[in-house]
């Protein structure tokens, strides 16, 4: 089941990143897109699913920032556009920072002097 989570997270990231790219110019669209992305990123377990979502999100955002065939941009160089790009960069940074978090959490051991038993 966990193996299925990675491609689904990538697909959800692609779709929501594309939708966010289209609606970020409105104040409510910017808040909704970034708020939903943060909520999904927090809900996903650390590791590959979180990174897949963030990479899926950033792909359409990066494409929207590039110049299109007609010479226009989907993400313009204004406050909303820069905020959307910065939010996307933070999203990717958090996903990258938490890639190894699930493997680094050691289980508490009974012989660890920092772990105390229940008082009797």
C-alpha distance (Angstrom), angle and dihedral (degrees) to the residues before:
residue distance angle dihedral
X1 . . .
X2 3.81 . .
X3 3.82 90.7 .
X4 3.80 89.0 59.2
X5 3.82 90.8 53.0
X6 3.82 94.1 70.1
X7 3.84 98.6 58.6
X8 3.81 90.9 40.4
X9 3.81 90.5 51.3
X10 3.81 89.9 49.0
X11 3.81 91.4 51.0
X12 3.81 92.8 46.8
X13 3.80 89.0 49.2
X14 3.80 92.0 51.3
X15 3.80 94.0 48.8
X16 3.80 96.5 43.1
X17 3.82 92.6 43.7
X18 3.80 90.0 52.4
X19 3.80 91.6 47.2
X20 3.81 90.9 47.8
X21 3.79 90.3 50.3
X22 3.80 89.6 55.4
X23 3.83 97.8 47.2
X24 3.82 103.7 32.6
X25 3.82 93.7 99.9
X26 3.79 91.4 72.6
X27 3.81 114.7 71.9
X28 3.79 92.1 -127.4
X29 3.81 91.2 47.4
X30 3.79 91.9 53.4
X31 3.81 92.3 49.0
X32 3.79 93.2 43.7
X33 3.81 94.4 48.2
X34 3.80 96.8 46.4
X35 3.81 93.2 38.9
X36 3.79 92.2 51.9
X37 3.81 91.3 46.6
X38 3.80 92.1 51.6
X39 3.81 90.8 47.2
X40 3.80 93.0 50.6
X41 3.80 91.9 45.1
X42 3.79 90.5 51.7
X43 3.79 91.9 47.2
X44 3.80 95.5 50.8
X45 3.79 118.2 83.1
X46 3.78 116.4 -105.9
X47 3.76 116.0 -95.2
X48 3.78 131.9 38.8
X49 3.85 98.2 -3.5
X50 3.80 92.3 53.6
X51 3.80 92.3 46.1
X52 3.82 91.7 47.0
X53 3.81 90.8 53.5
X54 3.81 92.7 48.4
X55 3.81 93.1 47.4
X56 3.79 90.1 47.0
X57 3.80 89.6 50.0
X58 3.80 94.7 48.3
X59 3.82 96.1 48.5
X60 3.84 96.9 71.1
X61 3.81 90.7 35.9
X62 3.81 91.2 55.6
X63 3.80 90.5 45.4
X64 3.79 90.5 50.4
X65 3.80 90.6 53.7
X66 3.81 92.2 55.3
X67 3.77 122.2 85.4
X68 3.79 113.3 -94.0
X69 3.82 127.5 -138.1
X70 3.79 90.8 -91.9
X71 3.79 92.3 51.7
X72 3.81 97.0 -105.9
X73 3.79 133.6 115.8
X74 3.79 130.0 -136.3
X75 3.80 89.6 -151.5
X76 3.77 110.1 47.8
X77 3.79 128.4 -158.9
X78 3.80 96.6 -102.5
X79 3.80 133.5 105.2
X80 3.80 94.3 -81.9
X81 3.79 92.9 47.0
X82 3.80 94.8 47.9
X83 3.80 90.9 44.9
X84 3.79 90.5 51.9
X85 3.80 92.0 48.7
X86 3.81 92.2 46.8
X87 3.80 91.7 48.3
X88 3.78 90.0 50.5
X89 3.80 91.3 49.9
X90 3.81 90.8 50.7
X91 3.80 89.4 48.7
X92 3.80 91.0 53.9
X93 3.80 91.7 44.2
X94 3.80 92.5 53.3
X95 3.79 91.1 48.1
X96 3.80 91.3 50.2
X97 3.80 92.3 46.2
X98 3.80 92.4 53.5
X99 3.81 98.2 44.8
X100 3.79 94.1 104.4
X101 3.80 96.3 31.9
X102 3.79 94.9 100.0
X103 3.81 91.8 53.4
X104 3.82 96.2 43.6
X105 3.79 97.2 58.3
X106 3.80 104.5 101.0
X107 3.76 120.3 -151.5
X108 3.79 115.1 -116.6
X109 3.77 111.7 -103.1
X110 3.78 125.1 -148.0
X111 3.81 92.1 -133.1
X112 3.81 92.4 54.5
X113 3.84 108.6 113.0
X114 3.81 90.1 -144.1
X115 3.80 91.8 62.0
X116 3.79 114.4 80.1
X117 3.74 126.5 -163.9
X118 3.77 124.7 -126.1
X119 3.80 114.3 -75.9
X120 3.77 112.8 -103.1
